[in-house]
């Protein structure tokens, strides 16, 4: 059984290496995460991460590749509006001033529960995505999972009011990074 799993794992690694070579990438690293997953990281000729293959273990210890994780791109070109590349994953991810604790404090101080949502007893988690620019400013704020129109609007308003973030870095240089954040609305 273990031999079959090892053969399957080697086939997956070979496949990822073949795909990387096809895209002129050289697989750089195979890492085992603390979560038990294997990560095959491919890089281009400049050494920039171009893809990540995540090999997971289920509860029974069987290894598999989630189709959604197959070639998680490390960077996605923006729609040529400004010619800059927008990364999804970078070596140093952007951060809110004061970290997650600072963001939670900011949200508690600035978020106002919309009256109509309160009246209708609506609660839930709004998922927003936005780009943290090289200078730490935010742009392209969009709702990716809606709960209720007024809650969505309030989530966008609060994110627009945020101070500049510490930008993400790739190869030691600030870059534009796409970021997703959940904003939870709960009635007491």
MARBA-3410 file (N, C-alpha, C, O; in Angstrom, 1 decimal):
188
0.8,-1.2,0.0,0.0,0.0,0.0,0.9,1.3,0.0,0.6,2.2,-0.8 ~ 1.9,1.3,0.9,2.8,2.4,0.9,3.5,2.6,-0.4,3.8,3.7,-0.8 ~ 3.9,1.5,-1.0,4.6,1.5,-2.3,3.7,2.2,-3.3,4.2,3.0,-4.1 ~ 2.4,1.8,-3.4,1.5,2.4,-4.3,1.4,3.9,-4.1,1.4,4.7,-5.1 ~ 1.3,4.3,-2.8,1.2,5.7,-2.5,2.5,6.5,-2.9,2.4,7.6,-3.5
3.6,5.8,-2.7,4.9,6.5,-3.1,5.0,6.6,-4.7,5.5,7.6,-5.2 ~ 4.5,5.6,-5.4,4.5,5.6,-6.8,3.6,6.8,-7.3,3.9,7.5,-8.2 ~ 2.4,6.9,-6.7,1.5,7.9,-7.0,2.1,9.3,-6.7,1.9,10.2,-7.5 ~ 2.8,9.4,-5.6,3.4,10.7,-5.2,4.5,11.0,-6.3,4.6,12.2,-6.7 ~ 5.3,10.1,-6.6,6.4,10.3,-7.6,5.8,10.7,-9.0,6.3,11.6,-9.7
4.6,10.1,-9.3,4.0,10.5,-10.6,3.5,11.9,-10.5,3.6,12.6,-11.5 ~ 2.9,12.3,-9.4,2.5,13.7,-9.2,3.7,14.7,-9.3,3.6,15.7,-10.0 ~ 4.8,14.3,-8.6,6.0,15.2,-8.7,6.5,15.2,-10.1,6.9,16.3,-10.6 ~ 6.5,14.1,-10.8,7.0,14.1,-12.2,6.1,14.9,-13.1,6.6,15.7,-13.9 ~ 4.8,14.8,-12.9,3.9,15.6,-13.6,4.1,17.1,-13.4,4.2,17.9,-14.4
4.3,17.5,-12.1,4.5,18.9,-11.8,5.9,19.4,-12.5,5.9,20.5,-12.9 ~ 6.9,18.6,-12.4,8.2,18.9,-13.0,8.0,19.1,-14.6,8.6,20.0,-15.2 ~ 7.3,18.1,-15.2,7.0,18.2,-16.6,6.3,19.5,-17.0,6.6,20.2,-17.9 ~ 5.2,19.8,-16.2,4.5,21.0,-16.4,5.4,22.3,-16.3,5.3,23.2,-17.0 ~ 6.2,22.2,-15.3,7.1,23.4,-15.0,8.1,23.5,-16.2,8.4,24.6,-16.6
8.6,22.4,-16.6,9.6,22.5,-17.7,8.9,22.9,-19.0,9.5,23.7,-19.8 ~ 7.7,22.5,-19.2,6.9,23.0,-20.4,6.7,24.5,-20.4,6.7,25.1,-21.4 ~ 6.6,25.1,-19.2,6.4,26.5,-19.0,7.8,27.2,-18.8,7.8,28.4,-18.4 ~ 8.9,26.6,-19.2,10.2,27.1,-19.0,10.5,27.4,-17.5,11.2,28.4,-17.2 ~ 9.9,26.7,-16.6,10.2,26.8,-15.2,11.0,25.6,-14.7,11.0,24.6,-15.3
11.8,25.9,-13.7,12.5,24.8,-13.1,11.9,24.6,-11.7,11.9,25.5,-10.9 ~ 11.5,23.4,-11.3,11.0,23.2,-10.0,12.1,23.4,-9.0,13.2,22.9,-9.2 ~ 11.9,24.2,-8.0,13.0,24.6,-7.2,13.0,23.9,-5.9,14.1,23.5,-5.4 ~ 11.8,23.7,-5.3,11.8,23.1,-4.0,10.6,22.1,-3.8,9.6,22.3,-4.4 ~ 10.8,21.1,-3.0,9.8,20.3,-2.5,9.8,20.4,-1.0,10.9,20.0,-0.4
8.8,20.9,-0.4,8.8,21.1,1.0,7.7,20.3,1.7,6.6,20.1,1.1 ~ 7.9,19.9,2.9,6.9,19.3,3.7,6.5,20.3,4.7,7.3,20.8,5.6 ~ 5.2,20.7,4.7,4.7,21.7,5.6,4.4,21.1,7.0,4.3,19.9,7.2 ~ 4.2,22.0,8.0,3.9,21.5,9.3,2.5,20.9,9.4,2.1,20.1,10.3 ~ 1.7,21.2,8.4,0.3,20.7,8.2,0.3,19.3,7.6,-0.8,18.7,7.5
1.5,18.8,7.3,1.6,17.4,6.7,1.5,17.4,5.2,1.7,16.4,4.6 ~ 1.2,18.5,4.6,1.1,18.6,3.1,2.5,18.7,2.5,3.4,19.2,3.1 ~ 2.6,18.3,1.3,3.8,18.5,0.5,3.6,19.6,-0.5,2.5,19.8,-1.0 ~ 4.6,20.5,-0.6,4.5,21.6,-1.5,5.6,21.6,-2.5,6.8,21.6,-2.2 ~ 5.2,21.5,-3.8,6.2,21.6,-4.9,6.2,23.0,-5.5,5.1,23.4,-6.0
7.2,23.7,-5.3,7.3,25.1,-5.7,8.1,25.2,-7.0,9.3,24.9,-7.0 ~ 7.5,25.7,-8.1,8.3,25.9,-9.3,8.7,27.4,-9.4,7.9,28.3,-9.0 ~ 9.8,27.6,-10.0,10.3,29.0,-10.2,10.7,29.2,-11.7,11.1,28.2,-12.4 ~ 10.7,30.4,-12.1,11.2,30.7,-13.5,12.7,30.9,-13.4,13.4,30.8,-12.4 ~ 13.2,31.3,-14.6,14.7,31.5,-14.7,15.3,32.5,-13.8,16.4,32.5,-13.4
14.4,33.5,-13.4,14.9,34.6,-12.5,14.8,34.2,-11.1,15.2,34.9,-10.2 ~ 14.2,33.0,-10.8,14.1,32.6,-9.4,12.8,33.0,-8.8,12.6,32.8,-7.6 ~ 11.8,33.6,-9.6,10.5,34.0,-9.0,9.6,32.8,-9.0,9.6,32.0,-9.9 ~ 8.8,32.7,-7.9,7.8,31.6,-7.8,6.8,31.7,-8.9,6.2,32.8,-9.0 ~ 6.5,30.7,-9.6,5.5,30.7,-10.7,4.4,29.8,-10.4,3.3,29.9,-11.1
4.5,28.8,-9.5,3.4,27.9,-9.2,3.7,27.1,-8.0,4.8,26.8,-7.7 ~ 2.6,26.6,-7.4,2.7,25.8,-6.2,1.8,24.6,-6.4,0.6,24.8,-6.7 ~ 2.3,23.4,-6.3,1.5,22.2,-6.3,1.3,21.7,-4.9,2.3,21.5,-4.2 ~ 0.1,21.6,-4.4,-0.1,21.2,-3.0,-0.6,19.7,-3.0,-1.6,19.4,-3.6 ~ 0.2,18.9,-2.3,-0.2,17.5,-2.2,-0.6,17.2,-0.8,0.2,17.4,0.2
-1.9,16.9,-0.6,-2.5,16.8,0.8,-2.7,15.3,1.2,-2.6,14.4,0.4 ~ -2.9,15.2,2.5,-3.2,13.9,3.1,-4.6,14.0,3.6,-5.0,15.0,4.3 ~ -5.5,12.9,3.4,-6.8,13.0,4.0,-6.7,12.3,5.4,-5.6,12.0,5.8 ~ -7.9,12.2,6.0,-7.9,11.6,7.4,-7.3,10.2,7.5,-6.9,9.8,8.6 ~ -7.4,9.5,6.4,-6.9,8.1,6.4,-5.4,8.0,6.0,-4.9,6.9,5.9
-4.8,9.2,5.7,-3.4,9.2,5.3,-3.1,9.0,3.9,-2.0,9.0,3.4 ~ -4.2,9.0,3.0,-4.0,8.9,1.6,-3.7,10.2,1.0,-4.2,11.3,1.4 ~ -2.7,10.3,0.1,-2.3,11.5,-0.5,-3.2,11.8,-1.8,-3.5,10.9,-2.5 ~ -3.5,13.1,-2.0,-4.2,13.5,-3.1,-3.9,14.9,-3.5,-3.3,15.7,-2.7 ~ -4.2,15.3,-4.7,-4.1,16.7,-5.1,-5.4,17.3,-5.3,-6.2,16.8,-6.1
-5.7,18.4,-4.6,-7.0,19.1,-4.8,-6.9,19.8,-6.1,-6.0,20.5,-6.4 ~ -7.9,19.6,-7.0,-7.9,20.2,-8.3,-7.7,21.7,-8.3,-7.2,22.3,-9.1 ~ -8.3,22.3,-7.2,-8.2,23.8,-7.0,-6.8,24.2,-6.7,-6.4,25.4,-6.9 ~ -5.9,23.3,-6.1,-4.6,23.7,-5.7,-3.5,23.2,-6.8,-2.3,23.5,-6.6 ~ -4.0,22.6,-7.9,-3.0,22.0,-8.8,-1.9,22.9,-9.2,-0.7,22.5,-9.1
-2.2,24.0,-9.7,-1.2,25.0,-10.1,-1.5,26.4,-9.6,-1.8,27.3,-10.4 ~ -1.6,26.5,-8.3,-1.9,27.8,-7.7,-0.9,28.8,-8.2,0.2,28.8,-7.8 ~ -1.3,29.8,-9.0,-0.3,30.7,-9.6,0.2,31.6,-8.5,-0.6,32.1,-7.7 ~ 1.5,31.9,-8.5,2.0,32.8,-7.6,1.8,34.2,-8.0,1.9,35.1,-7.2 ~ 1.6,34.4,-9.3,1.3,35.8,-9.7,0.4,35.8,-10.9,0.4,34.8,-11.7
-0.4,36.8,-10.9,-1.4,36.9,-12.0,-1.3,38.2,-12.6,-1.4,39.2,-11.9 ~ -1.1,38.4,-13.9,-1.0,39.7,-14.5,-2.3,40.5,-14.4,-3.4,39.9,-14.5 ~ -2.2,41.7,-14.1,-3.3,42.6,-14.0,-3.9,42.8,-15.4,-3.2,42.4,-16.4 ~ -5.0,43.4,-15.5,-5.7,43.6,-16.8,-5.1,44.7,-17.6,-5.8,45.4,-18.3 ~ -3.7,44.8,-17.6,-3.0,45.8,-18.4,-3.4,47.2,-18.2,-3.1,48.1,-19.0
-4.2,47.5,-17.1,-4.6,48.9,-16.9,-3.4,49.7,-16.6,-3.2,50.8,-17.2 ~ -2.5,49.2,-15.7,-1.3,50.0,-15.3,0.0,49.3,-15.7,1.0,49.8,-15.4 ~ -0.1,48.1,-16.3,1.1,47.4,-16.7,1.8,46.7,-15.6,2.7,46.0,-15.8 ~ 1.3,46.9,-14.3,2.0,46.2,-13.2,1.4,44.8,-13.0,0.3,44.5,-13.3 ~ 2.2,44.0,-12.4,1.8,42.6,-12.1,1.2,42.6,-10.7,1.7,43.3,-9.8
0.1,41.9,-10.5,-0.5,41.7,-9.2,-0.3,40.3,-8.8,-0.7,39.4,-9.4 ~ 0.4,40.1,-7.7,0.8,38.8,-7.1,-0.4,38.3,-6.2,-1.1,39.1,-5.6 ~ -0.6,37.0,-6.2,-1.5,36.4,-5.2,-0.7,35.9,-4.0,-1.3,35.9,-2.9 ~ 0.5,35.4,-4.2,1.3,34.9,-3.1,2.7,35.5,-3.3,3.3,35.5,-4.4 ~ 3.3,36.1,-2.2,4.6,36.6,-2.3,5.4,36.1,-1.1,4.8,35.6,-0.1
6.7,36.4,-1.1,7.5,35.9,0.0,7.1,36.6,1.3,7.1,35.9,2.4 ~ 6.8,37.9,1.3,6.3,38.6,2.5,5.0,39.2,2.1,4.9,40.2,1.4 ~ 3.9,38.7,2.7,2.6,39.2,2.4,2.3,40.6,3.1,3.0,40.9,4.1 ~ 1.4,41.4,2.5,1.1,42.7,3.0,0.5,42.5,4.4,-0.1,41.5,4.8 ~ 0.6,43.5,5.2,0.0,43.5,6.6,-0.6,44.8,7.0,-0.1,45.9,6.6
-1.6,44.7,7.7,-2.3,45.9,8.3,-1.4,46.5,9.4,-0.8,45.7,10.1 ~ -1.3,47.8,9.6,-0.5,48.3,10.7,-1.0,47.7,12.0,-2.2,47.9,12.4 ~ -0.1,47.1,12.8,-0.5,46.5,14.0,-0.9,45.0,13.9,-1.4,44.4,14.8 ~ -0.8,44.5,12.6,-1.2,43.1,12.4,-2.6,42.8,12.5,-3.5,43.7,12.4 ~ -3.0,41.6,12.7,-4.4,41.1,12.7,-5.1,41.8,13.9,-6.3,42.1,13.8
-4.4,41.9,15.0,-5.0,42.5,16.2,-5.3,44.0,15.9,-6.4,44.5,16.3 ~ -4.4,44.7,15.2,-4.7,46.1,14.8,-5.9,46.2,13.9,-6.7,47.1,14.0 ~ -6.0,45.2,13.0,-7.1,45.3,12.1,-8.5,45.0,12.8,-9.5,45.7,12.5 ~ -8.5,44.1,13.8,-9.7,43.8,14.5,-10.1,45.0,15.3,-11.3,45.4,15.4 ~ -9.1,45.7,15.9,-9.4,46.9,16.7,-10.0,48.0,15.8,-11.0,48.7,16.1
-9.4,48.2,14.6,-9.9,49.2,13.6,-11.3,48.9,13.2,-12.1,49.8,13.2 ~ -11.6,47.6,13.0,-12.9,47.2,12.5,-13.9,47.5,13.6,-15.0,48.0,13.4 ~ -13.6,47.1,14.9,-14.6,47.3,16.0,-14.9,48.8,16.2,-16.0,49.2,16.5 ~ -13.8,49.7,16.0,-14.0,51.1,16.2,-14.8,51.8,15.0,-15.5,52.7,15.2 ~ -14.6,51.2,13.8,-15.2,51.9,12.6,-16.4,51.3,12.0,-17.1,52.0,11.2
-16.7,50.1,12.3,-17.8,49.4,11.7,-19.1,49.8,12.4,-19.2,49.8,13.6 ~ -20.1,50.1,11.6,-21.5,50.4,12.1,-22.4,49.4,11.4,-22.5,49.2,10.2 ~ -23.2,48.7,12.3,-24.1,47.7,11.8,-25.3,48.4,11.1,-26.0,49.2,11.8 ~ -25.5,48.2,9.8,-26.6,48.9,9.1,-28.0,48.6,9.8,-28.3,47.5,10.2 ~ -28.8,49.6,9.9,-30.1,49.5,10.6,-31.0,48.5,9.9,-31.7,47.8,10.6
-31.1,48.5,8.6,-32.0,47.6,7.9,-31.6,46.1,8.2,-32.4,45.2,8.3 ~ -30.3,45.9,8.2,-29.8,44.5,8.5,-30.1,44.1,9.9,-30.4,43.0,10.2 ~ -30.0,45.1,10.8,-30.3,44.8,12.2,-31.7,44.5,12.4,-32.1,43.6,13.1 ~ -32.6,45.3,11.7,-34.0,45.2,11.8,-34.5,43.8,11.3,-35.3,43.1,11.9 ~ -33.8,43.3,10.2,-34.2,42.1,9.6,-33.4,40.9,10.2,-33.5,39.8,9.7
-32.6,41.2,11.2,-31.7,40.2,11.9,-30.8,39.4,10.9,-30.7,38.2,11.0 ~ -30.2,40.2,10.0,-29.3,39.6,9.1,-27.9,39.6,9.6,-27.4,40.7,10.1 ~ -27.2,38.5,9.6,-25.8,38.5,10.0,-25.0,37.5,9.1,-25.7,36.7,8.4 ~ -23.7,37.6,9.1,-22.9,36.7,8.2,-21.6,37.2,8.0,-21.1,38.2,8.6 ~ -20.9,36.6,7.0,-19.5,36.9,6.7,-19.4,37.4,5.3,-19.7,36.7,4.3
-19.0,38.7,5.1,-18.8,39.2,3.8,-17.3,39.0,3.4,-16.4,39.4,4.2 ~ -17.0,38.5,2.3,-15.7,38.3,1.8,-15.3,39.3,0.8,-16.0,39.5,-0.2 ~ -14.3,40.1,1.1,-13.8,41.1,0.2,-12.4,40.8,-0.4,-11.6,40.1,0.3 ~ -12.2,41.2,-1.6,-10.8,41.1,-2.1,-10.4,42.5,-2.6,-11.3,43.3,-3.0 ~ -9.1,42.8,-2.5,-8.6,44.1,-2.9,-7.1,43.9,-3.2,-6.5,42.9,-2.9
-6.6,45.0,-3.8,-5.2,45.0,-4.1,-4.5,45.9,-3.1,-4.8,47.1,-3.0 ~ -3.4,45.4,-2.5,-2.5,46.3,-1.7,-1.4,46.7,-2.6,-0.6,45.9,-3.0 ~ -1.4,48.0,-2.9,-0.4,48.5,-3.9,1.0,48.6,-3.3,1.2,48.4,-2.0 ~ 2.0,48.8,-4.1,3.4,48.9,-3.7,3.6,49.9,-2.6,4.5,49.8,-1.7 ~ 2.7,51.0,-2.6,2.8,52.1,-1.6,2.0,51.8,-0.4,2.0,52.6,0.5
1.3,50.7,-0.3,0.4,50.3,0.8,-1.0,50.8,0.7,-1.8,50.4,1.6 ~ -1.3,51.6,-0.3,-2.7,52.0,-0.5,-3.5,50.8,-1.0,-3.0,49.8,-1.6 ~ -4.9,50.9,-0.9,-5.8,49.8,-1.4,-6.5,50.3,-2.6,-6.9,51.4,-2.7 ~ -6.8,49.3,-3.5,-7.6,49.6,-4.7,-8.4,48.3,-5.1,-8.1,47.3,-4.6 ~ -9.3,48.5,-6.0,-10.1,47.4,-6.6,-10.8,46.6,-5.5,-10.7,45.4,-5.5
-11.4,47.3,-4.6,-12.1,46.6,-3.5,-13.4,46.0,-4.1,-14.3,46.7,-4.6 ~ -13.6,44.7,-3.9,-14.8,44.0,-4.5,-15.3,43.0,-3.5,-14.5,42.4,-2.7 ~ -16.6,42.7,-3.5,-17.2,41.7,-2.7,-17.2,40.4,-3.5,-17.6,40.3,-4.7 ~ -16.6,39.4,-2.9,-16.5,38.1,-3.6,-17.5,37.1,-3.0,-17.9,36.1,-3.6 ~ -18.0,37.4,-1.8,-19.1,36.6,-1.2,-20.0,37.6,-0.5,-19.6,38.1,0.6
-21.2,37.7,-1.0,-22.2,38.7,-0.4,-23.0,38.0,0.7,-23.2,36.8,0.7 ~ -23.5,38.9,1.6,-24.4,38.4,2.6,-25.8,39.2,2.4,-26.8,38.6,2.4 ~ -25.7,40.5,2.4,-26.9,41.4,2.3,-26.4,42.7,1.8,-25.3,43.1,2.2 ~ -27.1,43.4,0.9,-26.6,44.6,0.3,-26.0,45.6,1.3,-24.9,46.2,1.0 ~ -26.7,45.9,2.3,-26.2,47.0,3.2,-25.0,46.5,4.0,-24.1,47.3,4.4
-24.9,45.2,4.3,-23.7,44.7,5.0,-22.5,44.7,4.0,-21.4,45.0,4.4 ~ -22.7,44.4,2.8,-21.7,44.4,1.7,-21.1,45.9,1.6,-19.9,46.1,1.6 ~ -22.1,46.8,1.6,-21.7,48.2,1.4,-20.9,48.7,2.7,-19.9,49.4,2.5 ~ -21.3,48.3,3.8,-20.6,48.7,5.1,-19.2,48.1,5.1,-18.2,48.7,5.5 ~ -19.0,46.8,4.7,-17.7,46.2,4.6,-16.8,46.9,3.7,-15.6,47.2,4.0
-17.3,47.3,2.5,-16.5,48.1,1.6,-16.1,49.4,2.1,-15.0,49.9,2.0 ~ -17.1,50.1,2.8,-16.8,51.4,3.4,-15.7,51.3,4.4,-14.8,52.2,4.5 ~ -15.7,50.3,5.3,-14.7,50.1,6.3,-13.3,49.9,5.7,-12.3,50.4,6.2 ~ -13.3,49.0,4.7,-12.0,48.7,4.1,-11.4,50.0,3.4,-10.2,50.3,3.4 ~ -12.3,50.8,2.7,-11.8,52.0,2.1,-11.3,53.0,3.1,-10.4,53.8,2.8
-11.8,52.9,4.4,-11.3,53.9,5.4,-10.0,53.4,6.1,-9.5,54.1,6.9 ~ -9.5,52.2,5.7,-8.3,51.7,6.4,-7.1,52.6,6.1,-7.0,53.2,5.0 ~ -6.2,52.7,7.0,-4.9,53.4,6.7,-4.1,52.5,5.7,-4.4,51.4,5.4 ~ -3.0,53.1,5.3,-2.1,52.4,4.4,-1.5,51.1,5.1,-1.2,51.2,6.3 ~ -1.4,50.1,4.3,-0.8,48.8,4.8,0.7,48.8,4.6,1.2,49.6,3.8
1.3,47.9,5.2,2.7,47.6,4.9,2.7,46.7,3.6,2.1,45.7,3.7 ~ 3.3,47.2,2.5,3.1,46.4,1.3,3.8,45.1,1.3,4.7,44.8,2.1 ~ 3.3,44.2,0.4,4.0,42.9,0.3,5.3,43.0,-0.5,5.5,44.0,-1.2 ~ 6.2,42.0,-0.3,7.5,42.1,-0.9,7.8,40.8,-1.6,7.5,39.7,-1.1 ~ 8.4,40.9,-2.8,8.9,39.8,-3.5,10.3,40.1,-3.9,10.6,41.1,-4.5
11.2,39.2,-3.6,12.7,39.4,-3.9,13.1,40.8,-3.2,14.0,41.5,-3.8 ~ 12.6,41.1,-2.0,13.0,42.2,-1.3,12.4,43.6,-1.8,12.7,44.6,-1.2 ~ 11.6,43.5,-2.8,11.0,44.7,-3.4,9.5,44.8,-3.2,8.8,43.8,-3.3 ~ 8.9,46.0,-2.9,7.5,46.1,-2.7,6.8,45.8,-4.0,7.2,46.2,-5.1 ~ 5.7,45.0,-3.9,4.9,44.7,-5.1,3.4,44.8,-4.8,3.0,44.9,-3.6
2.6,44.8,-5.9,1.1,44.8,-5.7,0.7,43.4,-5.4,1.1,42.4,-6.0 ~ -0.2,43.2,-4.4,-0.6,41.9,-3.9,-2.1,41.9,-3.7,-2.7,42.8,-3.1 ~ -2.8,40.9,-4.3,-4.2,40.7,-4.1,-4.4,40.1,-2.7,-3.7,39.2,-2.3 ~ -5.4,40.6,-2.0,-5.6,40.2,-0.6,-7.1,39.9,-0.4,-7.9,40.7,-0.9 ~ -7.4,38.9,0.4,-8.8,38.6,0.7,-9.0,38.6,2.2,-8.2,38.1,2.9
-10.1,39.3,2.6,-10.3,39.4,4.0,-11.8,39.2,4.3,-12.7,39.7,3.6 ~ -12.1,38.4,5.3,-13.5,38.2,5.7,-13.9,39.3,6.7,-13.1,39.6,7.6 ~ -15.1,39.8,6.6,-15.6,40.8,7.6,-16.9,40.2,8.1,-17.9,40.0,7.4 ~ -16.9,39.9,9.4,-18.0,39.2,10.1,-19.0,40.2,10.7,-18.5,41.1,11.5 ~ -20.2,40.0,10.4,-21.3,40.8,11.1,-22.1,39.9,12.0,-22.7,38.9,11.5
-22.1,40.1,13.3,-22.9,39.3,14.2,-23.7,40.2,15.1,-23.3,41.2,15.6 ~ -25.0,39.8,15.3,-25.9,40.5,16.2,-25.7,39.9,17.6,-25.5,38.7,17.8 ~ -25.7,40.8,18.6,-25.6,40.3,20.0,-26.9,39.8,20.6,-27.0,39.4,21.7
END
